[in-house]
Amino acid sequence: MKRKLSFFEIMNMSFGFLGIQFGFALQNGNASRILMTFGADVHHISWFWLVAPITGMLIQPIVGYMSDRTWTKLGRRRPYFLVGAILTSIALVLMPNAPHLSNFSVADASP
């Protein structure tokens, strides 16, 4: 049987979710400008916004299926969280340097 959470525990959990929502709001509010800084055309920004939901729709069921059948000393889900966290960290470090890592530069995008 599940124990009942106290008011303080519920408020503590809610404040954590509030922080997550602030993070998402900041990301959503600034992502288009960041993508334009990387050289994305303002008319194609909506395509960038579709990538995450489509990727999630395709990849999450596959990873869920695989993790349901994975048994390691770390457990079933932890190896996937660990690999995902490492790959995400690498991507976040490389993202500000994306124009320099490809042959495309922001100067090439200007008319």
QUIURRA-V116697 format. One record per run of one state. SS is the DSSP state (@ for helix, = for strand, . for the rest). FROM is the first residue (numbers start at 1). TO is the last residue. If there is no record, write none. Layout:
ss=[SS	SS]
from=[FROM	FROM]
to=[TO	TO]
This chain:
ss=[.	@	.	@	.	=	.	=	.	@	.	@	.	@	.]
from=[1	7	38	42	69	72	73	75	76	78	96	98	102	106	110]
to=[6	37	41	68	71	72	74	75	77	95	97	101	105	109	111]
